[in-house]
Amino acid sequence: SLKRELYFDEDAYDSSDGVWSKNITNETFEKLLILRRYVSLETLYISDTSCQISSLPRCLGAVGTNCPSLKELGLFGFGADNWKSTDAAFIAVSEGCPLLATLRLSSDIASIGPGFPSLTTLCMPNYYEAMRLDLLNSLENLMPGCPVLEHVDFSECFWISPSVIHSVGINCKRLKRLDLTWCREVTDASLNAVADGCPVLEHLDICQSTGYFDDGEFQSKITDASMTKILSKCTALRWLNISCCIQLAEASFDYLATHPSLTHLYAKDLPSLADRHATRLLAECPSLQRLEVGGSGGMVCPLISSQLNAIARSYAFVATHDSDH
């Protein structure tokens, strides 16, 4: 009962701290937590690839009742039928686990409840199909109930909606890291909300994709209008990936060159980024330590001169071309 970590997940299984759980069912899981009452448990991962759990709400209820010290909860791989959790199930976790700081979720879920007051990290990456409307609505409504969120990861959730990103912006005043890699619905309006509402943002990844989707070629919706606002208002920003944001142009590059805190910039596959822009970034951006430019995704990009290495000095400078991919 003093165990601090339990992994009902073959991918996360650790022979020293985990529990081999191929035959875990709803009843076994509930009995395990209720009979032992893991008062010191801080980390719990559950996956339906390792368990025969068919009712996630029942399991969440057992977690909320018997794991008062829980800090990290991961729920992975459950199909839509198993994920039919009610708000009440997540409310039980929120109320019974007041120290919960990290929540890692599979995307195929209907509802996540009204919020987690102590949550600092929300991760829901790698979901390529169209997301359920009830999930998108639940995520949008979740953000006001998570006032201390510092890290939100929706990377490679292709269909995360602008309204969810907007809700993050207006509700997460302490946000430091936002991962939106390959999120194809990132818009100027949603990024403007982040710029206005997240003054301590330090890490932003809005790398877009140059690839093809089932409905044709994708083109980034992000323009200078939102990027210049992000750069002017998020003065603590240190790490930025704008690769493949192909509509960015002169105005954004001018702001980048004068940003006071930027240390790492990834700006590949930007057709408007020319030699002179990269030269200015290296020469004038006061805190820059690493710059990556050029072509990496099959797009036609300006050739970045090898002469830039002469002024790179102590910077980590990486220039790639399509032929090097």
N, C-alpha and C positions, 0 to 999 in steps of 0.2 A: 504493500500500500504506500510505500515511500518512493516508488519508482517515479522518475521525473519525465521519462519519454516512453511513448507507446507508438509503434508503427504498424498499423493494419494495412500495409502497403508494401508489396514485394519490391518495388523500386527503391523505397526509402529504408528497407529493412537493414538493420544492423544487429549482428549476432550478439553484441554485448548489451544492447539496450532495447531491442525490438521484440516483437512477439510474432512468431510465424502463424499466419492467420488464414490459411487457405480455406478452412472449413468454418470460419466464424459466421454465424447467422445472427438475425435480430435478437433471438432469445439469449444466445451465448454472450453477445456483446453487452446486452443489458445486465445480465447476471454478473458478468465480469466486473463491470463498473459499480453495480449496486452492492455486491457482496464484498468487494475489496475497498470500495470508496477511496479512490486515488486522490487523497487530499493534497499530495505534493506534486501531482502531475502538472507539468508545464507545457509539454508538447504532445500533440495527438494528431496523427495522420491516418486517414481512412480512405481506402480505394476499393471500388467494387471489382477490380481485377483480382483482388486477394480475398475479398469477403463475399459471402452470399447474403448481403444485407439488402432486403427488399423494401424496407420502410425507413428512410432516413429520418423523418420526424421523430420516430420512436428513439432512435439512437441519439439524436440531438437532445431530446428530453433527458436521457440518461446522463449525457455529458453535462448539461446545465445543472442537474441535481447533485452530481457526485464529483465534479472536478472544479472546486472553488479556486484553485491556484493556476488554472490554465492560462497560458500566455500566447500560445500559437496553435492554430487549428487549420488543418489541411483536409479538404474534401475533394476527391478526384474521381473522374471516370464514370460517375453514375449516369445511367440513361434517364430519359425524360420521365418514365414511369416511376423510377425509384426516387427521383428528385422532387416529387410532388410534396414538397414541404410547405407547411403553413407558416405564416408570420409568427404564430405562437411558439413554434419549435425554435426559431432563432431568438425570439424574445427570452425563452428559457435559458439559452446560452448567454445572451447579453446580461441577464439579471443574475444568473448563477455563476458566471465567470467574470467578475468585475475587473480582472487584470488582463483580459484578452487584448493583446496588442497587434497580433498578426493573423490575418485571415487569407488563406489561399484556397481558391475555389475552382471547380470545374464550371464551365459556362452553361451547361444544359440544366438550368434550374429555373424555377418559376418565381420564387420570392426569397428575399434575404432579410426581411424584417425591417423595423423602423430605424435601427442604428445601434452602434456600439460605442459608448462614451469614451472608452480607453483605447480604441483602435488607432494605431499609427501607420499600419501597412495593410493595404488591400491589393492583392494580386489575383488577376483573372486573365492570364495570357493565353495566346495560341488557340484562337477559335476562329475558324475560317468560313464557317457556314453562316447563313442568315441567323441573327440572334432572335430569340423569342421576344415578342413585344412585351409580355408581362415581365420578363427579366430586365429589359431596358427601362421600363417604368419603375421597377423596384430599385434599380441602381440609381436612377435619378432621385427617387424619394429617400434613398438611404443616406445621401451625403449630408443633409442637415443634422442627422443624428450621429455624425462622426466628427465632432468639432476639433479633434486633435490629430487628424490624418496628416501624415508627413510624406507618405510615399503611395502613389497610385500607379499600378502597372496594368495597362490594357494592351500591351504590345501584341501585335498580330491578331487582334480582335478586329477583323476587317470591317465589321458592320456596327461597331459601337457608335451610338448616335450622337450628333452634335449637342442634343439636349442633355445627355449624360455628362459630356465634357463641360458644358456650360454650368451644370449643377456643381461639378467639382470646383470650378472657378469661383463661383459666388459663395460657396459654403466652406471651403477648406483654406482658411486664412493662414494656417501653419504649413501648408504644403511646400516641401522642399524638392521633391522628385516626381516627375510626371513622365511616364513612358507610353508613347502613342505610336510606336513603330508600326508602319503598314496599316494604320487605321485610316481607311479611305474616306471617312466622312468628317475628317477634321476640316473645319471651315474658319474663315476669318472671324465670324461672330463668336464662335466657341473659344478661339484663342484670345480674342479681346476680353472675354470674361475672365480667363486665366490671368491675363496681364493686369486687369483691374483688381482682382481679388486675391492674388497670391504674391504678395510683395517680397517674401523670403525665398522664392523659388531659386534653386541652385542647379538643377539638372533637368533638361528638357530634351526629349527625343521625339522628333516628329518626322523621322526618316520615312519617306514615301516609297512606293514600289514602282519599278519600271517594267514589271512583268505584265502578264495577261491574266485576266480573270474570265470566268465563264461567259460573262456578258460583254466581253470586248476589252480593249485597252483602257487602263485606268490613268487618269491625269489628276495631279494634285490640285486641290482647291485653295491652297495657302498662297497668299500674295503679300506684297510689301506692306499693305495696309495693316495687317495684324502683326507681321514680323517686326516692323519698326516700333509698334506699340509695346510688344514683348521686350524688346531691347531697351527701350527708354524707361519702362516702368519696373522691370525686374533687374534691378541693379546688382543683386547678389548672384546673378546667373554665372556659373563657372563652366558648365559642361553643356554643349549644344550640338545636336545632330540635325542638320537641315538637308541632308542628302536627298536628291531626287525631288525636292520642292521646286519644280522646274519653272514656276512663275515668278520666283524671286529675282530681283534685278538690282539696279544701281542704288536705290534708296536703302535697301537692306544692307548691302555691302558697305555703304558709307557708315551706317550705324554700328556695324560689326567692328569696324576699324577703330572706333572710339569707345567701345564698351569698357568700363573700368575694371571688371572682375573676371572676364572670360579667360579661362586657361586652356580649355580643350574645345576645338571646333572641327566638326566633320561636315564637309561641304562638297561631297562628290556628286557627279552627275547634275551639275547646274549649268545649263547651256549659256547663261549670261555672265558667269564668273570667268573673267579673263585674267591674263597674266598681271595686268596692272592692279587688279583688285587683290590678288594674292600677295603681290609685292607690298601693297599698302598695309595689308593685315599684318604681315611679318614685321614691317618697319614701325608701325604706329600703335597697334593694339597693345596696351601697356602691360597686361598680365599674361599674354598668350604663351603657352608652353608647347602645345601640339596643334598642328594644322594638317588636315588631310583633304586634298582636293584632287580633281581629275575625273576620269571616267572609270566606273567599276561595274556598271550594270548593263552595258551594251548600248548606252546612249552616245550620241555624237556630242562631244564636249570640246571646248577650246584646249589646245595643247598648252600645258603649263611648262614654261621654260626651265631648263636645268640650271640656268643662271640664278634662279631663286635660291639655290643652295648656298650661293656665295654670301647672301645676307641672312641666311637662316640662323647663323651663329649657334647658340646653344639650344635652339628650338628643335623639337622633334617634328620634322617636315616630311610629309609623304605625298608624292605626286604620282598618280597612276594613270595609265592610258588604257584604252580599250584593248590594245594589242597585248597588254600585260595581264589582262583579267585571268 
